[in-house]
Amino acid sequence: MEAQMTKRSALKRQTREMSREFGVLDSSQFIEDAKVRRLPHHAGQHASQSQRGWSPHPSNDERDQGYLKTLKPKSDGQAELMTMIDHHNLVLALGPAGTGKTYLAVAKAVEALEAGKVGRIVLSRPAVEAGESIGFLPGDMEDKLAPYLRPLYDALSDRLSMKRVKALMAEGLIEIAPIGYMRGRTLNNAFIVVDEAQNCTYVQLKMLLTRLGWHSTMVVTGDPHQSDLLPGVSGLSDIAERLTAVPDIGVVQLAERDIVRHPLVASMIGVL
């Protein structure tokens, strides 16, 4: 028994020596009933790095991977849209499906909220079905609007985790504002995204655009050729044409060359 204990002690001492020399995991680093252990230092590191140990600070040389998605334009039209959003408080983005209008608008809204440039994000979208009626929906206002706002949720969850999106919504930093309830409001210190604006009438768009308050940015997106309203009812084209002459308002016309979805989408848009 004494010889076995001596052999075990020698093995432990040898393991500790190898750990100090080669950075091998040492079982003695674990404390009984503890869930935290020391991280071993690897050979070849300079003394100062070994002394201060590993740190989660971004300045650590070993942490060369960034976890924040960088927002980069994939076409000249998207670059123009991003520039317009940065330099104008009101931007209209018109273009076919797949040009990234909604995604860029929501991504810019999240970017402004995270940087502290605005106090909240307001999302609005007309509750219009695409050619079919799905009947009455159960739940409160957010539950009823959830199917219509799914594209906005998808863009939000791509920039933020869904858990953080729900937390921001609970705090009121992300607000869902139905178009029908926007009249009479003044949106100060907010980033407003109005999506699918081709399904809004001229009167609705005029009402939405005049909600813009101090220190706020509004981005209106839509495709005039994909309206689910009766012909001649959509007011997006008329509004965009009138606002083009206003110097402090940005109107961006995206085209087929700006489509970033499957290449067949651009091909279909050209013939449909």
Stockholm file with secondary structure:
# STOCKHOLM 1.0

chainA/1-272         MEAQMTKRSALKRQTREMSREFGVLDSSQFIEDAKVRRLPHHAGQHASQSQRGWSPHPSNDERDQGYLKTLKPKSDGQAELMTMIDHHNLVLALGPAGTGKTYLAVAKAVEALEAGKVGRIVLSRPAVEAGESIGFLPGDMEDKLAPYLRPLYDALSDRLSMKRVKALMAEGLIEIAPIGYMRGRTLNNAFIVVDEAQNCTYVQLKMLLTRLGWHSTMVVTGDPHQSDLLPGVSGLSDIAERLTAVPDIGVVQLAERDIVRHPLVASMIGVL
#=GR chainA/1-272 SS CHHHHHHHHHHHHHHHHHHHHHCCCCGGGSCTTCCCCCCCCCTTCCHHHHHHCCCCSTTCTTCCCCCSCCCCCSSHHHHHHHHHHHHCSEEEEECCTTSCHHHHHHHHHHHHHHTTSCSEEEEECCCCCSSSCCCCCCSSHHHHHTTTTHHHHHHHHHHSCHHHHHHHHHHTSEEECCGGGCTTCCBCSEEEEECCGGGSBHHHHHHHHTTBCTTCEEEEEECGGGCCSCTTTBCHHHHHHHHTTCTTSEEEECCGGGCCSCHHHHHHHHHC
#=GC SS_cons         CHHHHHHHHHHHHHHHHHHHHHCCCCGGGSCTTCCCCCCCCCTTCCHHHHHHCCCCSTTCTTCCCCCSCCCCCSSHHHHHHHHHHHHCSEEEEECCTTSCHHHHHHHHHHHHHHTTSCSEEEEECCCCCSSSCCCCCCSSHHHHHTTTTHHHHHHHHHHSCHHHHHHHHHHTSEEECCGGGCTTCCBCSEEEEECCGGGSBHHHHHHHHTTBCTTCEEEEEECGGGCCSCTTTBCHHHHHHHHTTCTTSEEEECCGGGCCSCHHHHHHHHHC
//
